[in-house]
Structure formats: C-alpha cells, structure tokens
C-alpha cells in the first residue's frame, strides 16, 4: 500500500533544506568534498579512501567545519580548529573547510544551478496560495545558491550557516537550526512541515518538534531517513502536487 502523504497545502508553514531538496547542489558539494579530502588524505598518509558513504555519514547536512572535524575524526585524526579566516592552504579544520568552499563556489559560478523541477513546481504552488515558506540550510552559500537558482523570492526567511555562526546555533542534527527557522517564520513546529534529504537534517527537525518531517531520498536511503526522524519518505517533491491545479486551495 502506498505511503500516506501529508497535505502540505494545509500546513501552517513549510521549511525546506536547500542542497539536495530544492537544488542539486548536493552533487556539487559532494564533488568538491571528494576533491579536497582526496588531497588531504594523500597529504596525511590516510589509506582508507574517501567515499560517498563518508559524505552521508559525516558531512551531509552539517555546518562546513563540523563536517571536516567529523570526517577527520573518523580517520582518527584530530586537527587544530584554526580560525574562520584561515587560508585554504592551512592544515586546520577551518582551512580545509575554506578550501572546499572555494572549490564549490568556483563550480557554482562556472556552471550555475537550476532547481529540481518537482521542487520548483511545489514551491511555486505553495507560495501561490500563501503558505509561509522558509529555508533551513547549514550552507553558508545558501543565499548565493537561492539567487542563482531563481528561488529567493519564494521564501520569507533563510536560516543558513551564516545565521548559525552569528547566533551560535548548533549544527544539525541538533534541534537549533530548525527551531530557529520555525521561530523566524512564526510557526509552531507541531503544525508545520520540514523537508530534508539528510539524516542529520531529519533528526534536527524531529528534535525541534516537527510532527511532519518529509525525507527526500536523494541517496541517503529511505530506511536511514526514517530512522533519523522522517515521518514520510519520497523520491521527489512533485508527489505532493494535486492531480490538477483546480485541486489547489485558493487560500492557505
């Protein structure tokens, strides 16, 4: 029997993760992380290769520097944290994170980014009927990505890595970022919806009290998303669109 889907068109608000949910930037992030960690592992003589599984287990959904520290710790390497202004060449957590960000930014500017068609269609439909929408992303590049993808105007608030650093919000899977997103949007998590593709993000939303956590399986795995707190898992957000536009309510 198909999994019952929540009605997003009658939610008090919907908060979306960005990378892997709204845009395929997760793929760009993955390539940038691999290039950086392959180089770092070679420098440090780490023989266990960096894999896609490492991305999902240690990096996906977390703030950049937390991801670096978590991944290196998995190889029994403790690096000095350094400073956010460290040069990309620095052998510190911040230096490696800044190296990755430079690789990501160069790729984004060279190739651009387009939203997932199903995600764009859902966002447009929800926005058209006045459902409050927001973005909760660990990325410090969220505003640039949203702008490049032509999505920024749909969202009332963005809680991203820049906001998290400014306000001292703990990285996903802690509740902080989704709790802050709900507060900024002015909605009760119990009456709102969170949409995530990362296990750390699903756990964050669940911990923040979201009764409905939609997991979008772009590679993390449906079982892993459910174990982390997703209440429903889908392959694409177009499944939430009504059968016809006549079925979309005129007012939220």
N, C-alpha and C positions, 0 to 999 in steps of 0.2 A: 504494500500500500504506500503511495507517495507520501512524503512527509508534509504535514500540515504547515502552511506558511502563515506567518503573522501578517496583519493588514497594516502596512506602513502608512497608508493614506489616512489612518485614524490615530496615529501616534501623536503625542504632544510635541515630538521633535525627533530628528534622526541625526546621529553623529557618525560620520564616516572616517575611517582611516583613509590615508591617501595612497601610498605606494602599494600596488597590488590589489587595491579595491577600486579606486577611481581611475588610476592611470597605471600603465605597465612599467612604471619607473622601477618597480622591484627588480625587473630584469637588468636595468641599467645599474642599479645598486649592486646586484649580485656580480656582474662582470667587473665592476670597479673594486669590490672587496676581494675578489679572486686574484686580480692582478696585483693588488697591494700585498695580500697575505702570501701569495706565492713568492714574492720578492723578500718579504720579511722572514719567512721560513727558511729560505735559502741562506740569508744572512746569519740567522741564528742556528743553522745546522739542524733544524727540526725536520725529521724524516717522515713523520706521518703527514701525508698531503692534506691540503685544504680541500674540502668537498662541499657540494651543495647542502649536504646534511648538516655541516658545520654552520652554514648560513642560517638555516631554520632553527637549529638548536641554541646558538649562542649570539646571533647578531640580529635576526629579523625582529622588527618592531621596537627595538631598544634604542635609546639615545646613542649617538655615534661612539662616544668614548666608552660608555658602558659595554657596548658590543665588542670593542677592541680588547678591553680588560677581560671580559668573559671568555672570549676565544683564546687569548694567550694563556689564561689560567687553565684552560682545558688541555694545554700542552705543557703544563707545569712551569710556565714562565711568568714571573711577576715583574712587570716593567714599572719604572717610576711614572707617576701620573703626568708630570710636567705641567704645562700651562696652556690655556686655550690659544695663546699667541705663538706657540712653538712653530718653528719652521717645519714644513712637510718632511724634511730630511731627518728630523730629530728622532732618536730611538726612544721615544716616550709614548705613552698611551695617546696623548693629545697630538703628538707629531704624526703618528701613524693614522689617527683619525683625520687629521688635516690633509694628509697625503691622499687618503681615499676620497675626501670631499673634492679635492682639486680634480681628481680623475673623473668623478661623477659630473661635476659642473662643466668640464670640458666636453664630455659626451653629450650632455643635455643641450648645450649651446650649439654644438655641431649638428646634431640630429633632430632636435626638437622633440616634442612628445604630444601624443593625442590620447584622449581618454578612451577607456573601453566603451564601445558603442552601447552595450547594455546598461552600463553605469550612467553614461550621459543621458540616455533616454529616461531612466528612473529619476535622476536628479532633476531634469527638466520638468517632468510630470509632477513631482512632489513640490517643487518650487512654484509651479504654476497655480497650485491650489493653496499655497500659503503655509505649507508645513515648514516650521523653522528648521534650518539645516546648518550643520557645523562640521568642521574637520578637526580631528584629533590625531596628530601625526608626531612621531618622535623626530622627524627630519627637520633640520634647520633650513632645508631648501624648500619647505612646503609652499611658501608664498611664491617663490620663483616658478615652481612646478605648476601650481594652480594657474598662475598668469600665463605661462607658456601653453597650457592646455586649454585656455579659454574658459576656465571654470570658476574663477574667483568670485564673480558677481552673484553666484548662486548661494553663497554661504555667508551667514550673518557673522559667524565667529570662526577663528582659526586658533587652536591651541597647538603649538608646534614646539620643536626643540628650542627655538629662541625664547619662547614664553616659559618653557620648562626651566631653562637655565636662569632666566630673570627672576622667576618666582620660587625657585628651589623645589620644583616638582620632581618626585622620584620617577625613574624610568619605568615604563611598562616592564613587568606585569603588575607593579604596584598600582593601586587604585587612583593615584593622584591625577594623572592626566585626563582620564575620562570623567572623574569627579569635577575637575576644573572646567572641562568642556560643558558638562551639564549646567554647572553654576553660571558660566558665561552666557549660555544660551537661554538660561532662565527656565529650565525644565526639570521635572522630577525624574530621576533615572528610572524609577519604577513604572513610569508612564511613557518612557521614550525608548528609542531603539539605537543600539550600537552596531556598527558593521565593520568587521575585521577580517583580515586574511592571515594574521599571525597568531600563534598560540599565546604569545606574551600579551598581545592586544586583547584577545578574547578573555584572558584571565584578568586583565586590568578592568575591562568593562564589567565583568561579573563581580569583581571585588568592589567596584563603585556602586553596585546595587541595580544595574540594568537588568530588568526582568527578561528582556528580549535582547539576545546577542546573536546577530546573524554572522555566521562564519562563511567566508567566500573561499572555497578551496582552490587556490592557485598553485598548490604544490605542498603545502604543509601537511595535508591529509585530513580527511573528514573525521576520523577517529581521534586524532590528536587535537583538532579544534574543539570537538565535543568534550574531551577530557579536560580541556583548559577552561571551558565555561560556555561555549557556544550552545545556544538552545535550538538552533536550526542551522544546517549547512547546505549551501547551494554552490553550483558551479559558476553561475553568472547572475548578475542582479536583474536581468531582464525578466526573470521568472516572477518578479513582484509587480510587473506591469499588468493592468487589467486587460482582459481579452480585447476590448476596444476602448477608444478614448471616450466613448459615451458612458463607460462604466466608471470613469474617474469622477469623484465628487467635485461639485462646483466650488465648495468652500471647505476649508480644513476644519 
